[in-house]
């Protein structure tokens, strides 16, 4: 195995072990043994289980950026976000069962749960900015929080969606993004009316 392939191998092994025996009680020593690398070598790459989750999140971020297309900015915001979310799910697909195990054990492993949400705090603004939606200022913070809730709702459906075309996930995502689009339009109309009144 090439040295550059070792991190990916370790992560894949860790996710497989999470499915088999749970994430909360899984140790780095067990991951090292199953990966057939020394604990010292594993620790240099991933000093904690949480760093493994960070690696997965960063891979998903790269998956989103890798599929970015400048022409997509001509599409409605809802369509852009829909495509970006599905690209992220595609990037996470190889770890789907492992992520499900991590989420399942999150109540018993609050640190991992917290880290998961911290990763979202970094990834959600990236997804919005990739869609050409600003995350600056108070409005940007609000957009990020609201979008995060929508993404989590779709993620929950994705984790249990066994269909080949992910039809359930796409239906859920379309629904939650549709709500966001409606709210955004209402806010925009309200602001426009306020500006017109001040100008009158």
Legacy VTK file of the C-alpha trace (Angstrom):
# vtk DataFile Version 3.0
C-alpha trace
ASCII
DATASET POLYDATA
POINTS 200 float
0.000 0.000 0.000
1.291 3.442 -0.939
1.894 5.882 1.901
-0.590 8.321 0.352
-3.299 5.649 0.489
-2.906 4.922 4.213
-5.181 7.731 5.554
-8.026 6.652 3.269
-7.504 3.016 4.249
-7.608 3.880 7.949
-10.802 5.908 7.569
-12.529 3.161 5.581
-11.493 0.610 8.195
-12.713 2.819 11.048
-16.100 3.247 9.410
-16.407 -0.504 8.850
-15.594 -1.143 12.512
-18.142 1.486 13.549
-20.810 -0.459 11.677
-19.723 -3.766 13.212
-19.263 -2.758 16.841
-20.385 0.840 17.252
-18.454 4.068 17.291
-18.655 5.115 20.931
-16.511 2.296 22.350
-14.191 1.919 19.369
-10.538 2.632 20.207
-7.653 3.852 18.085
-5.779 0.665 18.979
-8.565 -1.437 17.465
-8.579 0.715 14.340
-4.788 0.383 14.038
-4.912 -3.390 14.416
-7.681 -3.797 11.835
-5.904 -1.390 9.465
-2.642 -3.329 9.874
-0.669 -0.207 10.772
1.148 0.557 13.995
-0.651 2.628 16.595
2.202 5.133 16.425
1.753 5.561 12.674
-2.006 5.876 12.981
-1.663 8.444 15.767
0.586 10.604 13.608
-2.135 10.736 10.952
-5.221 10.706 13.176
-4.476 11.646 16.805
-8.105 10.977 17.756
-11.280 9.412 16.423
-12.629 12.906 16.022
-9.870 13.703 13.540
-11.169 10.812 11.446
-14.569 12.498 11.328
-12.861 15.754 10.341
-11.145 13.944 7.473
-14.488 12.625 6.199
-16.053 16.078 6.426
-13.123 17.634 4.558
-13.434 15.013 1.838
-17.111 15.889 1.472
-16.185 19.576 1.224
-13.718 18.757 -1.541
-16.412 16.721 -3.265
-18.663 19.786 -3.288
-15.903 22.037 -4.622
-14.800 19.445 -7.172
-18.240 19.368 -8.754
-18.551 23.158 -8.824
-19.555 24.587 -12.172
-19.480 28.307 -12.914
-22.494 27.926 -15.198
-24.609 26.769 -12.246
-24.686 30.345 -10.929
-27.199 31.096 -13.658
-29.665 28.703 -12.029
-32.125 29.670 -9.263
-30.609 29.563 -5.756
-32.818 26.634 -4.755
-31.559 24.542 -7.681
-27.950 25.431 -6.907
-28.295 24.380 -3.274
-30.112 21.204 -4.267
-27.256 20.174 -6.566
-24.605 21.050 -4.001
-26.332 19.044 -1.253
-26.661 16.007 -3.519
-22.988 16.327 -4.485
-22.115 16.275 -0.793
-24.220 13.178 -0.207
-22.467 11.532 -3.154
-19.100 12.385 -1.583
-20.231 10.820 1.705
-21.785 7.730 0.123
-18.798 5.457 0.790
-19.123 6.163 4.528
-22.905 6.140 4.760
-23.272 3.139 7.057
-20.382 4.308 9.211
-21.880 7.782 9.569
-25.160 6.173 10.531
-23.324 4.284 13.296
-21.670 7.501 14.513
-25.014 9.308 14.607
-26.596 6.368 16.437
-23.920 6.467 19.133
-23.892 10.263 19.403
-25.987 10.237 22.572
-23.362 8.106 24.274
-20.466 10.004 22.692
-21.309 13.713 23.020
-17.795 14.772 21.972
-18.200 13.157 18.553
-21.671 14.643 18.238
-20.323 18.091 19.081
-17.513 17.721 16.578
-20.001 16.650 13.923
-21.918 19.869 14.404
-18.690 21.895 14.507
-17.779 20.418 11.136
-21.168 21.501 9.840
-20.467 25.003 11.125
-17.505 25.090 8.748
-19.050 23.169 5.848
-22.436 24.866 5.650
-21.023 28.354 4.900
-18.793 26.749 2.259
-21.829 25.198 0.571
-23.723 28.492 0.598
-20.759 30.437 -0.767
-20.265 27.804 -3.466
-23.886 28.421 -4.440
-23.120 32.121 -4.717
-24.996 32.995 -1.522
-23.215 35.368 0.863
-22.634 34.278 4.456
-21.314 37.662 5.608
-22.847 39.694 8.409
-25.940 38.973 10.477
-27.958 37.891 7.460
-25.236 35.457 6.490
-25.223 33.947 9.968
-28.992 33.521 9.846
-28.819 31.995 6.360
-26.187 29.535 7.550
-28.177 28.447 10.594
-31.411 28.013 8.655
-29.662 26.164 5.832
-27.942 23.897 8.371
-31.322 22.829 9.738
-32.556 22.099 6.215
-29.423 20.100 5.419
-29.699 18.069 8.633
-33.321 17.212 7.808
-32.230 15.943 4.386
-29.227 14.142 5.923
-31.504 12.240 8.290
-33.579 11.057 5.331
-30.445 10.219 3.311
-29.072 7.981 6.064
-32.140 5.764 5.823
-32.739 6.048 2.085
-31.917 2.691 0.467
-33.304 3.533 -2.964
-30.842 3.486 -5.864
-31.888 6.923 -7.104
-32.158 8.451 -3.612
-35.703 9.516 -4.458
-36.700 9.933 -0.798
-33.684 12.118 -0.136
-34.327 14.256 -3.187
-37.997 14.672 -2.274
-37.101 15.722 1.280
-34.374 18.072 0.083
-36.689 19.652 -2.468
-39.291 20.169 0.253
-37.011 21.794 2.827
-35.242 23.964 0.256
-38.632 24.983 -1.102
-39.554 26.259 2.339
-36.316 28.224 2.545
-36.966 29.701 -0.890
-40.453 30.788 0.159
-39.132 32.407 3.340
-36.357 34.166 1.409
-38.832 35.551 -1.133
-41.134 36.828 1.600
-38.260 38.513 3.404
-37.070 40.048 0.143
-40.552 41.374 -0.662
-40.950 42.772 2.854
-37.589 44.540 2.607
-38.457 45.944 -0.831
-41.748 47.355 0.481
-39.933 48.896 3.447
-37.411 50.568 1.146
-40.170 51.923 -1.073
-42.012 53.375 1.928
-38.867 55.120 3.156
-38.236 56.507 -0.326
-41.837 57.791 -0.673
LINES 1 201
200 0 1 2 3 4 5 6 7 8 9 10 11 12 13 14 15 16 17 18 19 20 21 22 23 24 25 26 27 28 29 30 31 32 33 34 35 36 37 38 39 40 41 42 43 44 45 46 47 48 49 50 51 52 53 54 55 56 57 58 59 60 61 62 63 64 65 66 67 68 69 70 71 72 73 74 75 76 77 78 79 80 81 82 83 84 85 86 87 88 89 90 91 92 93 94 95 96 97 98 99 100 101 102 103 104 105 106 107 108 109 110 111 112 113 114 115 116 117 118 119 120 121 122 123 124 125 126 127 128 129 130 131 132 133 134 135 136 137 138 139 140 141 142 143 144 145 146 147 148 149 150 151 152 153 154 155 156 157 158 159 160 161 162 163 164 165 166 167 168 169 170 171 172 173 174 175 176 177 178 179 180 181 182 183 184 185 186 187 188 189 190 191 192 193 194 195 196 197 198 199
